[in-house]
């Protein structure tokens, strides 16, 4: 096999060498190993932008014991049926699921701004189209607040569950929801920074409000280079 010199950026070369060393592999074998994986992805129609998000989604799914191959349409059908029969229980479960995911996301994205940016590369569990976060700093006697808006293409029932899911995620970042509204495919949540859980909250988070009203159905610089010999 003919060898060929490939020039890469110096920072990448240093990272390659460090990762190869930590795994007890030579730089030659490690570089060829990861290139082979990437080329297999490309050969099946993938691209570089899909590799890291796919890994991150898979890792988070394992961390929260999720089911990545469960068809979304099946989940939606089950949610809509359960919503009609026991919305209080269902919304509480979605809140808890959001909090469990939030606990894992906080490791990767320590702040809400980090999370907002990071979600662009993460397959969302609530099928969001866009997420907007506005932060309001607190005063001498008030805690910081946020206004969060999630644009979705979900049905009203699913969007309501998605809202509770987002509230659960926010709770992992020590934000307590003070107002939540689902309308025209948009989830809007106002939340206040609450570093300690209020006394009386159970392990499922804030108790769901009394039987929820049915949601509105109207939605519809140059760098040095190094050489690697793969």
Secondary structure, 3 states (H helix, E strand, C coil): CCCCCEEEEHHHHHHHHHHHHHCCCCHHHHHHHHHHHHHHHHHCCCCHHHHHHHHHHHHHHHHCCCCCCCCHHHHHHHHHHHHHHCHHHHHHHHHHHHHHHHHHHHHHCCCHHHHHHHHHHCCCCCCEEEEEEEEECCCCCCCCEEEEEEEECCCHHHHHHHHHHHHHHHHHCCEEEEEEEEECCEEEEEEEECCCCCCCCECCECCCCCCCCCCCCCCCCCCCEEEECC
